[in-house]
Amino acid sequence: MLNYLLVPLYTYQFSRPDDFGVITEFYAYIAFLNIVLIYGMETALFNFSVRRDDGRLVYSTALLSLWLTTALFLAISLWQSSALAELLGYRSNPQYVIWTAWILALDSIAALPFAALRQQQRAGRFALLKTINILVNVAANVFLIGICKWAYESGQQDGLLGWAATVYRPDIGIGYVFVANLIASALTLIMLLPDLWVRLRFDPALWHKMLAYALPLMLAGLAGMVNDMLGRILLKHLSPGENALEQLGVYGACYKMSVLMIIFIQAFRYAAEPFFFAYYKQQDSRILYAVVMNWFVIACSIILLAVMMNISWIQYFIGANYRSGIDVVPVLLLANLCLGVFFNFSIWYKLTQKTYFGAYLTFWGAGVTVLLNFLWVPWLGYMGSAWATLICYASMALLSALLGQHYYVIPYDYRRILGYPLLAVILILAVERISAYTQYTRLEDILIHNAVLLMFVFCIFIVEKFGAGRAFLRV
């Protein structure tokens, strides 16, 4: 949440949406390259550590592999930074490429120690280091953009503010976002040094097995990132008119308004994958997976309704010049809900060692994303990209559910999985229709909308507490 609170800082300090468009574009590239540089080794660590007695050998082998590939990537990126900057359309800012390469390298080296903490269920240290990373990032952003930029633009000359004004360089501008991220990533890696201090051993046979398991997951993750991020990159090239980077900035800022759903799903994924692997040998594991899915959908449905019932004031999360894209928020909330459902459904191919199905499913999603973006973005702009994301994730979740019931049957309650989000959407549409024909004060509007939210939560309580779910969802 602290990290996402930087969005108001960016959108209010940099009022031109094309400035935020730069960040949106580069962080889309970062998301893609993170998948490539880690190439599924996190999940491979989880899988092979529970199947072999020598977990340290598994960790060391994966660690050495990542170090070598990361060093190669960093060397090439720094060598060709000017050419890459020109290719991306940032000929005058090659430092963006250099800073991005260093961020990627540091985060890739840190990825496996963080995965080991998850695998060892050391949640306290994991949370502490992640929180410090976020706090340092936030503090660096607030200092460089919030304080130094303000001091420079207001002409401060005396004391600490005068010194802060001398720190700020207007030619860097939005590039301070990269600088702050780089500072946080470097400090995090320093704090992870004890976890990197291991007896280094490399087992070629084990490494080949890990790659065979991990590479399909990398392809699946890469295709999955196409589903999530490609729309943002294509917006720059497919948007109608000459304000493509501005549209990208508006879309990127409004995407952040689905912050609660994104944070919940991210936190769930951190915990769920090692949890699923740890319990797969238990006799009642499949029932447990179904229960987890049920409560996951409940939580996501509540978040969906909570955000939309309070969108009248949540919109001030971003600057005024970015609010024209507010209509994408409910679509993107639903899309992320479907992504979380897909993640739950897809545990079957990881547990059964059929990880190639992950690649098939996400390549399907990537095809849907590319096709619909090319069809809809020139016509609908960023709304086309948002709808393409929703249809992509929904179709992937459906296909994974159908395949999973053939290869690894889990007794999911599909009435609840479909019923709760559907009820939330119906309530959103009903409230919007009623609001269009009535006039309330801002306070009355907020109170009525949140009363609807409380009714929804109470309905869930009744269904889950008294076991009336099946009869209710039939209605």
HELIX and SHEET records of a PDB file:
HELIX    1   1 LEU A    6  GLN A   13  1                                   8    
HELIX    2   2 PRO A   17  ILE A   38  1                                  22    
HELIX    3   3 MET A   41  ARG A   51  1                                  11    
HELIX    4   4 GLY A   55  TRP A   79  1                                  25    
HELIX    5   5 SER A   81  LEU A   88  1                                   8    
HELIX    6   6 PRO A   94  GLN A  119  1                                  26    
HELIX    7   7 ALA A  123  ASN A  141  1                                  19    
HELIX    8   8 VAL A  142  CYS A  148  3                                   7    
HELIX    9   9 LYS A  149  GLU A  153  1                                   5    
HELIX   10  10 GLY A  159  VAL A  167  1                                   9    
HELIX   11  11 GLY A  173  GLY A  175  5                                   3    
HELIX   12  12 TYR A  176  MET A  191  1                                  16    
HELIX   13  13 LEU A  193  LEU A  196  1                                   4    
HELIX   14  14 PRO A  204  LEU A  238  1                                  35    
HELIX   15  15 ALA A  244  TYR A  255  1                                  12    
HELIX   16  16 LYS A  256  SER A  258  5                                   3    
HELIX   17  17 VAL A  259  TYR A  279  1                                  21    
HELIX   18  18 SER A  285  MET A  309  1                                  25    
HELIX   19  19 ILE A  311  ILE A  314  1                                   4    
HELIX   20  20 GLN A  315  PHE A  317  5                                   3    
HELIX   21  21 ALA A  320  GLY A  325  5                                   6    
HELIX   22  22 VAL A  328  PHE A  345  1                                  18    
HELIX   23  23 ILE A  347  LEU A  351  1                                   5    
HELIX   24  24 TYR A  356  LEU A  380  1                                  25    
HELIX   25  25 TYR A  382  TYR A  407  1                                  26    
HELIX   26  26 TYR A  414  ALA A  436  1                                  23    
HELIX   27  27 ARG A  442  PHE A  466  1                                  25    
HELIX   28  28 GLY A  469  ARG A  474  1                                   6    
END                                                                             
